[in-house]
Structure formats: structure tokens, C-alpha cells
């Protein structure tokens, strides 16, 4: 992954863990919980790992990945589910982009 990308949160079906980047501690708890639900349900449905982050322009990225030897990972289902999550949660992601550009990106001098 590009080092200019920033991961907000993610879930991993292999370790059954959820990660939340503490740089985003100002995000309200209800939004954190919604992000956790999105990530965990994604990995429960298709397996692998799922992350929500920001690219260098501050746009939300949905990233899915799996171990090479994971025969249960549904790559096609993952792609379809990413599109569905993008569509269903577009308002949330637009708000997160605004938050990122306002509170996180400016702390780094625009980078």
C-alpha cells in the first residue's frame, strides 16, 4: 500500500480483530460503532481483511485483501460487496472525507 494512504479502521477474519486508528479519536462513538459493524460484517460475509482508509487526496478507500492460500475468500463477492457498501454508506463516507480534510490532513500541513 502507498505510504501516503491512511487507514481509519479495519477488520481481519483470520485474527477476528477490529482495528481503529487513534488519530481519529475525535470521531463520535456512534460513527466508530457503525464503522466497526461495516468492517466486521464485511469480513464475516466474504472473509479476508477489510479496511477503510483515505488516499492522498483525502478520498475514502475501501480495501479488501486475503491470504493467497485462503480458498474460502470470495473475491467476486468482495468486489460486489465493496460496491454495495459504497452505495449504501455514501453519506457517511462523504462526512468522513470532510472530517479527514478538516481535522487530519490540515494537521499534516496538507500532506
N, C-alpha and C positions, 0 to 999 in steps of 0.2 A: 504494500500500500504506500502511496505517496506520503512523505513526511509532512506535507502541508495540510493533509486531512486531519480532522479532529474527530475522535469517536465520542459520542454523547453517552451511549449505553449499548448493551448487547446481552444476548443470552447464548449459552452453549449447551447443546443437548448431551454432549459427551460427559461434561462435568456437572451438569444440571445446576448451573450457576447463572446468576444475573449480575452484571457489572453496570455501575453508574459512575460517570466521571464527576468527581467532586468539584471540578472547575465550574460546574453548572449547578452549584448548591442553591443558587437564588431561584431556581425553577420551583414553582409551588408543588407541594407534596402530591396534590391530586393529579398533576401532569406527570410527575415521576411515576406514580402508580399506573397511569394509563400507558406510559412508555414500557413499563415492566410487563404489563399484560400483553401488549402488542408483541414484544420480543419473545416472551415465554410461549405464547400460543403459536407463534410462527414456528419455533423450533420443535414444539410438540407435534405440529402437523406435518412438517417436511423433514425434520432432523437437521443435523449440522449445527452451524452457528449463524446468528443473525445480529447485525449491528446497525445502529442508526448513528450517522455522523454528519459532518459538514465538509464540503470540499473547499478548495482555496478561495472560492468566490462567496462562500457562506451559504451555499445551497445544500439542502438536506440530501443525504445519500442513504440508500437502503442497500446494505451489503449482506449477501448470503454466501456461505462457504461450507465446505465439508472436507473431511479427510479423504484422501484418494482411495482408501480401501473400504469406505463406507458404502456398502451395497444397498443399504436401506434409504439413503438420501435420495429424495425425489427432485432432481434438477429441474425438470419441466414444471412440476408443481410449485417449486420455489419461485421460478420466474413468474408464473401466473399469480401467485400469492403476493409477490412484491408489487405487481401492477394493481392488484385489488387493494392492498394496504395504502398505496399511494393515492388511489382514488378516494377511498373511504375516509382517510385521515388528512386530506389536503389542507383543510383549515388549520389543523394542529401543526402540520409541517410548516405552513406559511408563518404561523406565530413563532415557531422555534427559530426560523430563519431570521425574523425580525429581532428576536431576543439575542441570537448569536451576533448579529451585526452590530447591535446596540451595546451589549454588555461584555462580550468576549472578544470580538475582533478588534474593538477600539482599545482594549487593554494591551493589545499586542502591536499597537501603532499601525493598524490596518493590515497586519500580516498574521 
